[in-house]
Structure formats: structure tokens, C-alpha cells
Amino acid sequence: MEYYFNKTIGNTPFEKAVEKTKLALQEEGFGVLTEIDMKATLKKKLDVDFYNYIVLGACNAPFAHKALQAEDKIGTMLPCNVIVMEKEPGLVEIAAVNPMASMQAVINLDLMNIADEVGEKLKRVVEKIH
């Protein structure tokens, strides 16, 4: 099982791809709680040049609530991360965590059902972007 869902798009500026990803997340009921600019962070902390790479910490509050009710320590695996990266100019990859893969370490059937539903939503997010 892959630990992520991904898609590469072309002819889209990086900033536009980030915007489209946020919109697709919103359409599936996710809010973006955090946004980490890895390029800027690595430059500031290590003086390293890196390609465009944004980590979006996405949360679907109703599903997060259900997950926390099913397993109170699951907050260690929240929010769901979605990345937008541009290794080569003009080619942008969007990838979202596959919650089913990350939840395999937790033995809880209720949680697996929630992870499956969230996974389907995140898969749709990735598929929507073009």
C-alpha cells in the first residue's frame, strides 16, 4: 500500500497549483490549519537552496472529531499533510497522505473506517487538480 496519493500537472505556475490544491481541499470539507514553506525554511535554517515545496496541514473537523473519539492519541497523526512541490520548472506534483497506510500501526476498526473515508476524500482532492 502506498503511503500517499499523487498527481503531476504541467503548465501551471507553482503558486496557482497551491491555490488549486487549497480550493480542492475546501471542496472536500478540509481546512488548512498550517502551511509550511520548506524552500524558505531550509534557506533560513540551513542556507540551503531547495525547490518549491509547500506542506499543507489539512483538517476535516468532523472526521478529526470522530477519529479522536475512536482513538484519543490519534492526534499524533493529525492533521493530514498534503504537499505541493515543483522539482522541475513547469511540473508540479501534488501528494496527499494515505491515512489507511499511516493508520495500520493502530489496531482500531472504527479508526480504520474513518481513515478509509478520509482517504477517499484526499484521493478526490488530488484527482480534481489539473
Sequence and secondary structure as in RCSB ss.txt:
>XXXX:A:sequence
MEYYFNKTIGNTPFEKAVEKTKLALQEEGFGVLTEIDMKATLKKKLDVDFYNYIVLGACNAPFAHKALQAEDKIG
TMLPCNVIVMEKEPGLVEIAAVNPMASMQAVINLDLMNIADEVGEKLKRVVEKIH
>XXXX:A:secstr
  SEEEEEEES  HHHHHHHHHHHHHHTT EEEEEEEHHHHHHHHH     EEEEEEEE HHHHHHHHHH TTGG
GG SEEEEEEEEETTEEEEEEE HHHHGGGS  HHHHHHHHHHHHHHHHHHHH  
